[in-house]
Amino acid sequence: MITATDAQGETIAGNEQSATVSGAQGTINLSWSSVGGATGYKIYRGSSAGQEDLLVGVVSGTTFSDQGVFVR
């Protein structure tokens, strides 16, 4: 799940997406459309639909390579 951030705070999440990774070193490359006025984006991961509560990245652009590392 991805949210946009700006000086006012964080938006609600965009549409939920899913992916399956095999192997211990799997990487998922994410990209999305920019949100007008956004200064950054937060990427969340979860183990099932509706459970995306682990912050895995904060970026200023519109791409992210999720390598299985947790920010928390």
C-alpha positions as CSV (number, residue, x, y, z in Angstrom):
1,M,0.0,0.0,0.0
2,I,1.3,3.5,-0.8
3,T,0.3,6.8,0.7
4,A,1.3,10.4,-0.3
5,T,2.7,12.9,2.2
6,D,2.9,16.7,2.2
7,A,3.1,19.5,4.8
8,Q,-0.5,18.6,6.0
9,G,0.3,15.0,6.7
10,E,-0.4,11.7,5.0
11,T,-3.2,10.8,2.6
12,I,-5.3,7.6,2.7
13,A,-3.8,4.7,0.8
14,G,-4.1,4.1,-2.9
15,N,-5.6,0.9,-4.2
16,E,-4.2,-2.2,-2.6
17,Q,-1.9,-4.3,-4.7
18,S,-0.5,-7.8,-4.1
19,A,2.6,-9.7,-5.2
20,T,4.2,-13.0,-4.4
21,V,7.9,-13.4,-4.0
22,S,9.7,-16.7,-4.1
23,G,13.1,-17.2,-2.5
24,A,14.8,-15.5,0.4
25,Q,16.2,-12.6,-1.7
26,G,13.1,-11.7,-3.7
27,T,12.8,-8.0,-4.7
28,I,9.6,-6.3,-5.9
29,N,10.0,-3.2,-8.0
30,L,7.1,-0.8,-7.4
31,S,6.1,2.3,-9.4
32,W,3.1,4.6,-9.3
33,S,1.7,7.9,-10.6
34,S,2.6,11.0,-8.8
35,V,0.1,12.8,-6.6
36,G,-0.2,16.6,-7.1
37,G,1.4,18.5,-4.2
38,A,3.0,15.4,-2.7
39,T,6.4,15.8,-1.1
40,G,6.9,12.1,-0.5
41,Y,5.4,8.6,-0.3
42,K,5.2,5.9,2.3
43,I,5.2,2.3,1.3
44,Y,3.5,-0.3,3.6
45,R,3.6,-4.1,3.5
46,G,1.5,-6.8,5.1
47,S,1.1,-10.5,5.1
48,S,-2.6,-10.4,3.9
49,A,-5.2,-8.1,2.3
50,G,-6.1,-5.3,4.6
51,Q,-3.2,-5.9,7.0
52,E,-0.6,-3.6,5.4
53,D,0.7,-2.0,8.6
54,L,4.5,-2.4,8.3
55,L,6.2,0.7,7.0
56,V,9.0,-0.5,4.7
57,G,10.0,2.7,2.9
58,V,9.7,6.5,2.7
59,V,10.7,8.0,-0.7
60,S,10.4,11.3,-2.5
61,G,10.0,9.8,-6.0
62,T,7.5,7.4,-7.5
63,T,9.5,4.2,-7.5
64,F,10.7,1.8,-4.7
65,S,12.5,-1.5,-4.7
66,D,11.1,-3.6,-1.8
67,Q,13.9,-6.0,-0.8
68,G,12.1,-7.4,2.2
69,V,13.7,-5.0,4.8
70,F,11.5,-3.5,7.5
71,V,11.8,0.1,8.6
72,R,10.2,-0.4,12.0
